[in-house]
Amino acid sequence: MSNLTPPVTDAMLCRRSAAECCMSPEAGHVVSAIRERATAATPSKWRDGIVVHAPSSRGSGGSWIGIDLLDSQDTVWVWNHADLTTAVSMGVPVALHELYDTLAIGPTRFSVLRLPRSS
């Protein structure tokens, strides 16, 4: 992703190694308790989608995931600090919370950084 803006690249920085537990409250890192509660309290804001691009190899820079939203023609790109190669693959149904940038893969929730839409 070469067209990332400074706020996006800043949020992608993490001072923890892959072996350490990341506790950053920034988007794309850990799902905080308040974010977990807020997404549960706003169920109408979940949007269903299908993964159209999944990480294909383990990387230390996190995972970019492309999601085709079912209620529109949009493809949304999200990033998470963790290596999600074992959690998601192409064709998997997911849900993306529109307000709180949380990705649901089955019962598991991931905080995600959403790539801003290009004009």
KETI-770644 format. One record per residue (C-alpha): x, y, z. Coordinates in steps of 0.25 Angstrom, whole numbers, plus 5000, padded with zeros to 4 digits. Layout:
<atoms>
X,Y,Z
...
</atoms>
This chain:
<atoms>
5000,5000,5000
5008,5012,4995
4997,5022,4996
4996,5023,5011
4995,5036,5018
5003,5040,5030
4992,5038,5040
4990,5023,5034
5005,5020,5035
5006,5026,5049
4995,5017,5054
5002,5005,5048
5014,5007,5056
5015,4998,5068
5027,4997,5078
5024,4983,5081
5030,4970,5075
5021,4959,5069
5024,4951,5082
5019,4962,5091
5005,4965,5094
5001,4978,5087
4992,4987,5096
4992,5000,5087
4978,5006,5087
4980,5011,5073
4972,5006,5062
4977,4993,5056
4983,4988,5069
4975,4983,5081
4960,4983,5083
4958,4991,5096
4947,4987,5105
4939,5000,5102
4940,4997,5087
4935,4983,5090
4923,4989,5097
4920,5000,5087
4920,4990,5076
4910,4981,5083
4901,4993,5087
4900,4997,5072
4897,4984,5064
4890,4991,5053
4904,4997,5049
4910,4984,5045
4912,4982,5030
4913,4968,5024
4924,4965,5014
4933,4955,5007
4948,4955,5008
4953,4957,4994
4968,4959,4998
4974,4952,5010
4989,4952,5014
4996,4940,5007
5008,4939,5016
5013,4943,5030
5018,4957,5031
5023,4966,5042
5016,4978,5037
5002,4973,5040
4991,4969,5030
4983,4976,5020
4970,4970,5016
4961,4974,5005
4946,4972,5008
4934,4973,4997
4922,4979,5005
4909,4972,5001
4900,4984,5002
4908,4992,4992
4919,4991,4981
4930,4996,4991
4943,4989,4994
4948,4993,5007
4962,4991,5011
4966,4989,5026
4979,4986,5034
4982,4979,5047
4995,4979,5054
4994,4964,5056
4998,4953,5046
4984,4948,5042
4988,4938,5032
4981,4927,5040
4969,4935,5044
4964,4939,5030
4964,4934,5016
4958,4938,5002
4943,4935,5002
4941,4936,5017
4929,4943,5021
4932,4955,5031
4925,4967,5037
4931,4981,5038
4925,4991,5048
4923,5004,5041
4925,5013,5054
4936,5006,5062
4945,4999,5051
4944,4985,5057
4944,4973,5048
4937,4961,5052
4941,4947,5047
4932,4937,5053
4932,4940,5068
4945,4947,5068
4947,4962,5068
4959,4970,5062
4961,4985,5063
4964,4990,5049
4970,5002,5042
4961,5006,5030
4968,5011,5018
4962,5024,5015
4954,5024,5002
4962,5031,4990
4954,5042,4983
</atoms>
